[in-house]
Amino acid sequence: MATRAELKAAACKAIDRRAKELIAVSRDILEHPEPGYSEYRTARVVGEQLARLGIKYRSGLALTGVKGAVQGGGGKGPSVAIIGELDSLIVDGHPSAAADTNAAHACGHHCQIGMMLGALVGLTQPRVLAELSGEIVPFAVPAEEFIEVERRLGLRESGQIEFMGGKQELIRLGEFDDVDIAMMCHTASDMGAHTFALGGTSNGHIVKYVRFTGRAAHAGSAPHLGVNALNAATFALQAINSNRELYREQDTVRIHGIMTAGGQSVNSVPSDVKLEWRVRSGTPEAVVRNSEIVDRCFRAGALAVGASVSITNIPGYLPMRHDQHLLDLFRQNSVNLLNENRVLVMPPARNRGGSTDMGDLSHILPSVHPYTGGAQGAGHSNEYLITDYQQAVVNPAKIMAMSVIDLLADGGAKGRQVVSSFRPAMTRGAYLNFQRQQAAVREYDGGAG
């Protein structure tokens, strides 16, 4: 019977042997980016790679998700999901942006697929797998980036999805019901001298699709006959800015959005203006509170010019809750691989400001979502590039593989401890109820009466 140290060494050597291939897969996905719920090519690539490893899988989950299963040779034990995200952003001007869609991997999700596959390469070595008790679940999930809201509303209206985030939808479908523990890593460019970061939290958020409707008229000869929906939206945005003093520092509030339609021609009073907006805060309660403030501002904009407004509130993500046992495992393995001075451990209250649907999953089952270096440039910008694929793909693959070995070796004792000590913030049913309560369409006619 091999020791855990021997199993880890064998897994890491296997990953090193396949490092060039793993990086090549990530680079291939980089060159063929696809936004959420349309990652069909990327999903096929994942399926092909799982098949090469002899791993059975199901595809088409939440439209494009791919889920495999690898049974350890040591008997029954916990089920551990290793997650990679399939989708890209839309970033015009990114060096690897698709010419037809401007889709681009400006957040490093292509590396997540490489590191997920790399961890599997190490864990499926016969010598390693024979000593593991339980199941390894590679899971490539769609639509983490909450973008293209109008298109996703169309998917919802046609019954293809209910929730617009991939892990949200997979939770609804019950695809995490057979998973006991979940892990993934994300690339980052803002860690200073560190190359791996653990802990902290993220913002929750709610997403808004807002449509102001006015009345068109000739902007030169008869503007008085029109109702300017663009002016309504402008007033609303100024009102949001005027409420900044209400947003508490401890809530890490971020309120932002884009205008996707602002009129049709310069000589016509704009009558149809559309916004995609987001309200982020550090707790679900703060999200709800600040969402109400923002909705009030949208109504005020409509009232100011006599337009009407429709506000579609869409359930967003929950803050990340890291399981402490998993953090401890990841810290030890990352320190052993990278040295202690290269590993950053953030306090639980450290909020990076962004949002992830891994936060939703972490409310239901023990989860961990660390960050690895290897990138440069601001995230979600055309300057975000992976410059060190060893750090962005190979090293996190090793750290995840070693952590799975800790969880499932020795009869899965550590994994069982993680599962038994975890106290979920929500059951799956409670989670679905909470999210559905956030979904609402609010109509207001500012020209009535």
Secondary structure, 3 states (H helix, E strand, C coil): CCCHHHHHHHHHHHHHHCHHHHHHHHHHHHCCCCECCCCHHHHHHHHHHHHHCCCEEEEEECCCEEEEEEECCCCCCCEEEEEEECCEEECCCCCCCCCCCCEECCCCHHHHHHHHHHHHHHHCCHHHHCCCCCEEEEEEECCCCCCCHHHHHHHHHCCCCCCCCHHHHHHHCCCCCCCCEEECCEECCCCCCCCEEEEEECCEEEEEEEEEECECCECCCCHHHCECHHHHHHHHHHHHHHCHHHCCHHHCCEEEEEEEEECCCCCECCCEEEEEEEEEECCHHHHHHHHHHHHHHHHHHHHHHCCEEEEEEEECCCCCCCCHHHHHHHHHHHHHHHCHHHEEEEEEEEECCCCCCHHHHHCCCCEECCEECCEECCCCCCCCEECCHHHHHHHHHHHHHHHHHHHHCHHHHHHHHHHHHCCCCCCHHHHHHHHHHHCEEEEEECCCC
